[in-house]
Amino acid sequence: MSNTVALRAPHMTTWQPEPGETLITRDALSFATGLATEVSGMRWFRDTERNDIQHELPGWPEGPTFTRRTKAASRSRKAGKFGGGLLLVLTLGVIESLAGSGSTGTASKKGSPQEPENEVEDFPVIWGEPGTLARTLPWQLDPSRRPRTDRTHAVVTDHRLLIIGLLDDEQDPHDEVLWETDRAHIATVERMKFCEYETDVKVVFTDGSWCRLAGWNANCAHDFSRAATNPLKLIPLHELTPGQKETLASFIKDKESHGDPWVVRRPSGNYLIELLRTDQIDPSFGISTYFQFMGPNGEDVTYQPGDL
C-alpha cells in the first residue's frame, strides 16, 4: 500500500502527503445518485453516445442495472405514495404537462435541473470515451458495489487529487490509495444545484471526460470544490507579512494537528488560514478544519461573502 505511515499500532495506517506536498482537504465523496423521479436512486456510466459502459470498466465487479422510469410510471409511483387513485394520477399528469418537466414535484423544491439531459432524462456519474481519465476511477466510489462497511474519501493536495478507500471505523483508519491524478488534469469543478442537500459536484477533466460525485454533506462538497478548483494559489508562508506571521503563529498555537497550515487570499482581499485536524479522521465525513481570517497585516477582518 503506497503513501501510508503507521500510527499508534502497526495495523492502523493513514495516508500522508509526500515531503513538500500540502494537504488541502479530505472529504467523504462517492458517486452521486439521481434526484428527479425518473432517475431517483439510480446512476449510470456512459460514453458520449450514452451507451452503458459499466461492463467495459476494467476490474469492476457486477452492479445493479437501472431502468429509467417513464412519465407514466413516475405518475403512478407518486399516486401510490400518497394513496390516491386514478384522479390523482390524472391530476399529476395535468400539473406535469403544465410545468413542462418530467420531475415537477422535485423541481419545485430543489429548483430547475441545470442539465435536464443528465439529471432527468439520464443520470451519468461517469462520462467519457475509451482511454479517458473518468473511466479509470475506482469502482469503490459506487455505493451500490462496495461493502456497507467501506467508505471513500477524496484527498486534495497542492499537487494531486486522490481517492482513498477505508473502513467505517474511527478506531482503525486503514487507508488504501485507490486512484490518483495530477491537479493539472482537472479542468473545472462545479457545484451542482439540482441535488439533495447541496451535496453534488461535477469534476471535468482536461480530456473532456467527467464524473459526478456527492459529498457526505454540503460541507464536504464545498470544501472539495474549493480545494480542487484550479489554480490553487497558496501563499508561501515565508512571504507573509510580519503581522500575518504573528497571527499565524498565534492561530496554530495549542491546536492539535499533525498537518501544516496554509494561507490563501480570497476575492474580498481577506486572507484565509486553514489547519486540518489530521489527528481526527472521521470515516463519515473526512477531516474537519480550524480556520481564521486576517487582513494584509494580520489584523482581524470581517467575513465577506465568498471568503469560504
C-alpha positions as CSV (number, residue, x, y, z in Angstrom):
1,M,0.0,0.0,0.0
2,S,1.6,3.3,-1.1
3,N,1.8,6.6,0.7
4,T,1.0,5.2,4.2
5,V,2.6,5.6,7.6
6,A,2.0,3.7,10.8
7,L,0.1,5.4,13.7
8,R,-0.3,4.1,17.2
9,A,-0.3,0.5,16.1
10,P,1.2,-1.5,13.2
11,H,-2.3,-2.3,11.7
12,M,-3.5,1.3,11.8
13,T,-2.4,3.4,8.8
14,T,-3.4,6.7,7.4
15,W,-2.4,8.4,4.2
16,Q,0.1,11.2,4.4
17,P,1.3,13.7,1.8
18,E,4.8,13.5,0.3
19,P,7.5,15.8,1.7
20,G,7.0,19.2,0.2
21,E,3.3,18.5,-0.5
22,T,0.5,20.3,1.3
23,L,-2.7,18.6,2.2
24,I,-5.6,20.9,1.5
25,T,-8.7,18.9,2.3
26,R,-10.0,15.3,2.8
27,D,-13.7,14.8,2.3
28,A,-16.1,11.8,2.1
29,L,-17.3,11.6,-1.5
30,S,-19.0,8.9,-3.6
31,F,-20.7,8.7,-7.0
32,A,-23.9,10.8,-6.9
33,T,-27.5,9.5,-7.0
34,G,-30.4,10.7,-9.2
35,L,-32.9,13.0,-7.6
36,A,-35.6,13.5,-10.3
37,T,-38.4,11.0,-10.0
38,E,-37.5,9.3,-13.3
39,V,-33.9,8.6,-12.1
40,S,-34.4,8.7,-8.3
41,G,-31.9,6.3,-6.6
42,M,-30.2,5.5,-9.9
43,R,-26.9,6.2,-11.7
44,W,-25.3,5.2,-15.0
45,F,-21.8,5.1,-16.6
46,R,-21.8,6.4,-20.1
47,D,-19.8,7.1,-23.2
48,T,-20.5,10.2,-25.3
49,E,-23.2,8.3,-27.3
50,R,-25.0,7.5,-23.9
51,N,-24.1,3.8,-24.2
52,D,-23.8,1.9,-20.9
53,I,-20.1,1.3,-20.3
54,Q,-20.1,-0.3,-16.8
55,H,-19.1,-3.7,-18.3
56,E,-16.2,-2.1,-20.1
57,L,-14.6,-0.7,-17.0
58,P,-11.6,-2.9,-16.1
59,G,-11.7,-4.7,-12.8
60,W,-15.2,-3.6,-11.9
61,P,-17.5,-6.1,-10.1
62,E,-21.1,-6.6,-11.2
63,G,-23.5,-3.9,-10.0
64,P,-27.2,-3.2,-10.3
65,T,-28.8,-2.4,-13.7
66,F,-31.2,0.5,-13.6
67,T,-34.0,1.4,-15.9
68,R,-35.2,5.0,-16.1
69,R,-38.9,5.3,-15.2
70,T,-41.3,6.6,-17.8
71,K,-43.5,9.5,-17.1
72,A,-46.5,7.2,-16.7
73,A,-44.6,5.1,-14.2
74,S,-43.5,8.2,-12.4
75,R,-47.0,9.4,-12.1
76,S,-48.2,6.0,-10.8
77,R,-45.4,6.0,-8.3
78,K,-46.4,9.4,-7.0
79,A,-50.1,8.3,-6.8
80,G,-49.2,5.1,-4.9
81,K,-47.0,7.1,-2.5
82,F,-49.9,9.3,-1.5
83,G,-52.6,6.6,-1.6
84,G,-54.5,8.2,-4.4
85,G,-56.2,6.6,-7.4
86,L,-56.9,7.5,-11.0
87,L,-58.0,11.0,-10.1
88,L,-54.6,11.8,-8.6
89,V,-52.8,10.2,-11.5
90,L,-54.7,12.4,-13.9
91,T,-54.2,15.5,-11.8
92,L,-50.5,14.9,-11.6
93,G,-50.4,14.4,-15.3
94,V,-52.1,17.8,-15.9
95,I,-49.7,19.5,-13.4
96,E,-46.8,17.8,-15.1
97,S,-47.8,18.9,-18.6
98,L,-48.4,22.5,-17.4
99,A,-44.9,22.6,-15.9
100,G,-43.3,21.0,-18.8
101,S,-41.0,19.0,-16.6
102,G,-40.7,15.2,-16.0
103,S,-39.9,15.9,-12.3
104,T,-42.3,18.6,-11.3
105,G,-42.6,17.8,-7.6
106,T,-38.8,17.5,-7.1
107,A,-38.0,20.5,-9.3
108,S,-40.4,22.7,-7.3
109,K,-38.5,22.0,-4.1
110,K,-34.9,21.8,-5.5
111,G,-35.1,24.3,-8.4
112,S,-34.8,23.5,-12.0
113,P,-32.3,21.0,-13.4
114,Q,-29.1,22.6,-14.7
115,E,-28.6,19.7,-17.2
116,P,-32.0,18.0,-17.8
117,E,-30.4,15.6,-20.2
118,N,-28.1,14.4,-17.4
119,E,-30.4,15.0,-14.4
120,V,-33.9,13.9,-15.5
121,E,-33.6,12.1,-18.9
122,D,-30.5,10.3,-17.7
123,F,-28.1,10.4,-14.7
124,P,-24.5,9.6,-15.7
125,V,-21.9,9.7,-13.0
126,I,-19.1,8.7,-15.3
127,W,-18.9,10.2,-18.9
128,G,-16.1,9.6,-21.3
129,E,-14.7,7.9,-24.3
130,P,-12.3,4.9,-24.1
131,G,-8.9,5.9,-22.7
132,T,-10.2,9.0,-20.9
133,L,-9.5,9.7,-17.2
134,A,-13.0,9.4,-15.8
135,R,-13.0,5.7,-16.9
136,T,-10.1,5.0,-14.6
137,L,-12.0,6.0,-11.5
138,P,-12.3,3.2,-8.9
139,W,-15.4,1.1,-8.5
140,Q,-15.3,1.6,-4.8
141,L,-16.8,5.1,-5.4
142,D,-20.1,3.3,-6.2
143,P,-22.2,2.8,-3.1
144,S,-24.1,0.0,-4.9
145,R,-20.9,-2.0,-5.4
146,R,-18.8,-1.6,-2.3
147,P,-19.5,-3.3,1.0
148,R,-21.5,-1.2,3.5
149,T,-18.5,-1.2,5.9
150,D,-16.4,0.7,3.3
151,R,-16.0,4.4,2.6
152,T,-14.2,6.5,0.0
153,H,-12.6,9.9,0.7
154,A,-11.4,12.4,-1.9
155,V,-8.0,13.9,-0.9
156,V,-6.8,17.1,-2.4
157,T,-3.3,18.5,-2.1
158,D,-1.5,21.3,-3.9
159,H,-0.2,18.6,-6.4
160,R,-2.8,15.8,-6.7
161,L,-6.3,14.5,-6.4
162,L,-6.6,11.1,-4.8
163,I,-9.4,8.7,-3.9
164,I,-8.8,6.8,-0.6
165,G,-10.6,3.7,0.5
166,L,-11.1,3.0,4.2
167,L,-13.3,1.1,6.7
168,D,-16.1,2.8,8.5
169,D,-14.2,2.6,11.8
170,E,-12.7,5.6,13.6
171,Q,-10.5,3.3,15.7
172,D,-9.0,1.6,12.6
173,P,-8.1,4.2,10.0
174,H,-6.7,1.8,7.5
175,D,-6.2,3.8,4.3
176,E,-5.7,2.5,0.8
177,V,-4.9,4.7,-2.2
178,L,-7.3,3.6,-4.9
179,W,-6.7,6.2,-7.6
180,E,-4.8,9.5,-8.1
181,T,-4.2,12.1,-10.8
182,D,-2.3,15.4,-11.0
183,R,-4.2,18.6,-10.4
184,A,-3.2,19.6,-13.9
185,H,-5.7,17.1,-15.3
186,I,-8.6,18.9,-13.6
187,A,-10.3,21.3,-16.0
188,T,-13.2,22.5,-13.9
189,V,-15.1,21.7,-10.7
190,E,-18.7,22.8,-10.4
191,R,-21.3,22.6,-7.6
192,M,-24.5,21.1,-9.0
193,K,-27.6,22.7,-7.5
194,F,-30.2,20.1,-8.5
195,C,-29.5,17.5,-5.8
196,E,-30.4,16.6,-2.3
197,Y,-28.9,18.7,0.5
198,E,-26.5,20.6,-1.9
199,T,-24.0,17.7,-2.0
200,D,-23.2,17.2,-5.7
201,V,-20.1,18.2,-7.5
202,K,-19.2,17.7,-11.2
203,V,-15.5,17.3,-12.0
204,V,-14.5,17.8,-15.6
205,F,-11.1,16.6,-16.7
206,T,-8.9,18.1,-19.4
207,D,-9.6,15.2,-21.8
208,G,-13.3,16.1,-21.7
209,S,-14.4,13.2,-19.6
210,W,-16.2,13.9,-16.3
211,C,-17.7,12.5,-13.2
212,R,-20.5,13.5,-10.8
213,L,-19.7,12.9,-7.1
214,A,-21.7,13.6,-3.9
215,G,-20.3,14.6,-0.6
216,W,-21.5,13.1,2.7
217,N,-22.9,16.6,3.4
218,A,-22.8,20.1,1.9
219,N,-19.6,21.0,3.7
220,C,-17.8,18.1,2.1
221,A,-18.9,19.2,-1.3
222,H,-18.0,22.8,-0.6
223,D,-14.5,22.1,0.8
224,F,-13.7,19.7,-2.0
225,S,-14.9,22.0,-4.8
226,R,-13.0,25.0,-3.3
227,A,-9.8,22.9,-2.9
228,A,-9.9,21.1,-6.2
229,T,-10.6,24.2,-8.4
230,N,-7.6,25.4,-10.4
231,P,-5.5,27.3,-10.0
232,L,-4.9,26.9,-6.2
233,K,-2.9,30.0,-5.2
234,L,-1.4,29.1,-1.9
235,I,0.7,31.9,-0.4
236,P,4.2,30.6,0.7
237,L,4.4,31.1,4.4
238,H,7.8,32.9,4.1
239,E,6.1,35.5,2.0
240,L,3.6,36.6,4.7
241,T,4.0,40.0,6.3
242,P,5.4,40.2,9.8
243,G,1.9,40.8,11.2
244,Q,0.5,37.9,9.3
245,K,3.2,35.6,10.6
246,E,2.4,36.7,14.1
247,T,-1.3,36.0,13.6
248,L,-0.5,32.6,12.1
249,A,1.8,31.6,15.0
250,S,-1.0,32.6,17.4
251,F,-3.6,30.7,15.4
252,I,-1.8,27.4,15.4
253,K,-0.6,27.5,19.0
254,D,-2.0,24.7,21.1
255,K,-4.1,23.3,18.3
256,E,-4.0,19.5,17.9
257,S,-3.0,18.7,14.3
258,H,-0.2,16.8,12.6
259,G,-0.7,18.8,9.4
260,D,0.7,22.1,8.1
261,P,-1.3,25.3,7.9
262,W,-1.9,27.0,4.6
263,V,-2.9,30.5,3.6
264,V,-4.8,31.7,0.5
265,R,-6.0,35.2,-0.5
266,R,-9.8,35.4,-1.0
267,P,-11.6,37.5,-3.7
268,S,-12.6,40.0,-1.0
269,G,-8.9,40.7,-0.2
270,N,-9.1,38.9,3.1
271,Y,-6.6,36.1,3.9
272,L,-7.9,32.6,4.9
273,I,-5.8,30.5,7.2
274,E,-6.7,26.8,7.5
275,L,-5.3,24.0,9.6
276,L,-6.6,20.5,9.0
277,R,-7.4,18.4,12.2
278,T,-5.4,15.5,10.9
279,D,-5.4,13.9,14.3
280,Q,-9.1,13.2,13.8
281,I,-10.2,11.3,10.6
282,D,-13.9,10.6,10.6
283,P,-14.9,7.9,8.1
284,S,-18.3,9.6,7.6
285,F,-17.1,13.0,6.5
286,G,-13.3,13.1,6.4
287,I,-11.2,15.8,8.2
288,S,-12.6,19.0,9.7
289,T,-10.6,22.2,9.9
290,Y,-9.6,25.1,12.1
291,F,-9.8,28.4,10.2
292,Q,-9.4,32.1,10.7
293,F,-9.4,35.3,8.6
294,M,-6.9,38.1,8.7
295,G,-6.0,41.2,6.8
296,P,-2.8,42.2,4.9
297,N,-1.1,43.0,8.2
298,G,-2.5,40.1,10.2
299,E,-5.3,42.3,11.7
300,D,-8.8,41.0,12.4
301,V,-11.2,41.4,9.5
302,T,-15.0,41.0,8.9
303,Y,-16.1,37.9,7.0
304,Q,-17.2,38.7,3.4
305,P,-19.4,36.5,1.2
306,G,-17.2,34.2,-0.8
307,D,-14.4,34.1,1.8
308,L,-15.0,30.4,2.4
